[in-house]
Amino acid sequence: MKRSILFSLIGLLILIGILMWKNYSPGIPQGEKAPIFEGINHQQKAISLDSYKGKIVLLDFWASWCGPCKEEIPQLKEIYKTYKNSQFRDAEGLEIISVSLDRDEAQWKSAIDYFELRWPGHILDADGKISSQYRVNSIPHVYLINGKGEVIENGVDLRGEKLIELIKSQLK
């Protein structure tokens, strides 16, 4: 009796694992068009991915309450400062669009000010529409998008030296 219950539990766990793996999505694959989205930034200006065509876009999914996201902020600031006016193979300059999964607008705006995030591309995705389009399951999650609007690469592990090397590989 105990043995059959044990085997049933193991089978159930395997089935759950298979179903979870089947539904897991690592995001929009490399080379595919990045889904177009629009939002209102922290200064009440319309932001659209489409308006950044011709630039490399670092699409950063984050939240003000996310520890690992906050750890990445100094590097994002340095990337923006270093590469915003760079010449890339198929793009002129780099822009960052930070899509926040915060639910509290005041907390989100406060974090932008506190961390001195100077790029204009900040969007609050409180309803999760954009993060769903991009199949974001956890944060921080970064996409690098080329000047044609195609995904170069994405991932939760796309940070640190790996991200910098990827950006450098796109330079002219």
C-alpha positions as CSV (number, residue, x, y, z in Angstrom):
1,M,0.0,0.0,0.0
2,K,2.7,2.5,1.0
3,R,4.7,1.6,-2.1
4,S,1.8,2.3,-4.4
5,I,1.1,5.6,-2.8
6,L,4.8,6.5,-3.1
7,F,4.8,5.6,-6.8
8,S,1.6,7.6,-7.4
9,L,3.1,10.7,-5.7
10,I,6.3,10.3,-7.8
11,G,4.2,10.0,-11.0
12,L,2.1,13.0,-10.0
13,L,5.2,15.1,-9.4
14,I,6.7,14.1,-12.8
15,L,3.4,15.0,-14.5
16,I,3.3,18.4,-12.8
17,G,6.9,19.0,-13.8
18,I,6.2,18.1,-17.4
19,L,3.2,20.4,-17.5
20,M,5.1,23.3,-15.9
21,W,8.1,22.8,-18.3
22,K,5.7,22.7,-21.3
23,N,4.1,26.0,-20.2
24,Y,7.4,27.7,-19.3
25,S,8.4,30.3,-21.7
26,P,11.9,31.8,-21.8
27,G,10.6,34.9,-23.5
28,I,10.5,36.1,-27.1
29,P,13.1,34.1,-29.1
30,Q,16.2,35.7,-30.6
31,G,15.5,37.1,-34.1
32,E,11.8,37.5,-33.7
33,K,10.1,40.9,-33.8
34,A,9.7,42.4,-30.4
35,P,6.0,43.1,-29.6
36,I,5.0,46.7,-29.9
37,F,3.6,48.4,-26.8
38,E,2.7,51.8,-25.5
39,G,2.6,53.4,-22.1
40,I,2.7,56.6,-20.2
41,N,6.0,57.5,-18.5
42,H,6.5,59.0,-15.1
43,Q,6.3,62.5,-16.7
44,Q,2.9,61.7,-18.3
45,K,4.4,61.4,-21.8
46,A,3.5,58.6,-24.2
47,I,6.2,56.0,-24.7
48,S,6.1,53.4,-27.5
49,L,8.7,50.8,-28.5
50,D,7.9,51.8,-32.1
51,S,9.2,55.3,-31.5
52,Y,12.7,53.8,-30.7
53,K,13.2,52.2,-34.1
54,G,16.7,52.8,-35.3
55,K,18.1,52.5,-31.8
56,I,19.3,49.6,-29.7
57,V,16.8,49.2,-26.9
58,L,17.6,47.7,-23.6
59,L,14.2,46.7,-22.3
60,D,14.5,46.2,-18.5
61,F,11.6,44.6,-16.5
62,W,12.0,45.5,-12.9
63,A,10.3,46.7,-9.7
64,S,11.3,49.1,-6.9
65,W,10.8,46.3,-4.3
66,C,13.1,43.8,-6.2
67,G,16.5,43.5,-4.5
68,P,18.3,42.0,-7.6
69,C,16.7,44.7,-9.8
70,K,18.1,47.4,-7.5
71,E,21.5,45.8,-7.6
72,E,21.5,46.2,-11.4
73,I,20.7,50.0,-11.4
74,P,24.4,51.2,-11.2
75,Q,25.3,49.1,-14.2
76,L,22.2,50.3,-16.2
77,K,23.1,53.9,-15.4
78,E,26.7,53.3,-16.6
79,I,25.4,51.5,-19.8
80,Y,23.1,54.4,-20.6
81,K,25.9,56.9,-20.0
82,T,28.5,55.0,-22.1
83,Y,26.4,53.8,-25.0
84,K,23.4,56.2,-25.5
85,N,25.2,58.0,-28.4
86,S,27.2,55.1,-29.8
87,Q,27.1,53.9,-33.3
88,F,25.9,50.3,-33.7
89,R,25.8,48.0,-36.7
90,D,22.1,48.7,-37.4
91,A,21.3,51.5,-35.0
92,E,22.2,55.0,-33.9
93,G,22.4,55.1,-30.1
94,L,21.0,53.1,-27.2
95,E,17.9,53.7,-25.2
96,I,16.6,52.1,-22.0
97,I,13.0,51.4,-21.4
98,S,12.3,50.4,-17.9
99,V,9.0,48.5,-17.4
100,S,8.1,48.4,-13.8
101,L,5.9,45.7,-12.3
102,D,5.2,47.9,-9.3
103,R,1.5,48.3,-8.3
104,D,2.0,51.5,-6.4
105,E,2.5,54.5,-8.7
106,A,3.9,56.8,-6.0
107,Q,6.5,54.1,-5.0
108,W,7.5,53.7,-8.6
109,K,8.0,57.4,-9.2
110,S,9.9,57.7,-5.9
111,A,12.3,55.0,-6.9
112,I,13.0,56.7,-10.3
113,D,13.9,59.9,-8.4
114,Y,15.8,58.1,-5.6
115,F,18.0,56.2,-8.0
116,E,18.3,59.1,-10.4
117,L,17.2,57.2,-13.5
118,R,17.7,59.8,-16.1
119,W,16.4,58.0,-19.3
120,P,12.9,59.0,-20.3
121,G,11.6,55.5,-21.0
122,H,9.9,54.5,-17.7
123,I,6.6,52.7,-17.9
124,L,4.4,51.4,-15.0
125,D,3.0,47.9,-16.0
126,A,0.7,47.5,-13.0
127,D,-1.8,45.4,-15.0
128,G,0.9,43.2,-16.4
129,K,0.0,43.6,-20.0
130,I,3.5,44.4,-21.3
131,S,5.2,41.7,-19.2
132,S,2.7,39.2,-20.4
133,Q,3.4,40.1,-24.1
134,Y,7.1,39.6,-23.4
135,R,6.5,36.3,-21.4
136,V,8.3,37.7,-18.3
137,N,8.1,35.1,-15.5
138,S,10.6,36.7,-13.1
139,I,12.5,39.9,-12.6
140,P,15.0,41.4,-13.4
141,H,14.5,40.3,-17.0
142,V,16.3,42.1,-19.8
143,Y,15.7,42.2,-23.5
144,L,18.2,43.7,-26.0
145,I,16.4,44.8,-29.2
146,N,18.1,45.9,-32.4
147,G,17.3,48.9,-34.5
148,K,14.9,46.9,-36.7
149,G,12.9,45.9,-33.6
150,E,14.1,42.3,-33.4
151,V,15.2,40.6,-30.3
152,I,18.9,40.2,-30.1
153,E,18.7,38.3,-26.8
154,N,16.8,38.1,-23.5
155,G,16.9,36.5,-20.1
156,V,17.0,36.9,-16.4
157,D,20.7,36.1,-16.6
158,L,21.4,38.8,-19.2
159,R,23.2,41.2,-16.9
160,G,26.7,42.1,-15.7
161,E,29.6,41.4,-18.0
162,K,27.4,39.2,-20.2
163,L,25.1,42.2,-21.0
164,I,28.0,44.6,-21.6
165,E,29.8,42.1,-23.9
166,L,26.5,41.7,-25.9
167,I,26.1,45.4,-26.3
168,K,29.8,45.8,-27.3
169,S,29.3,43.0,-29.9
170,Q,26.6,45.3,-31.6
171,L,29.0,48.2,-32.1
172,K,30.1,49.3,-35.5
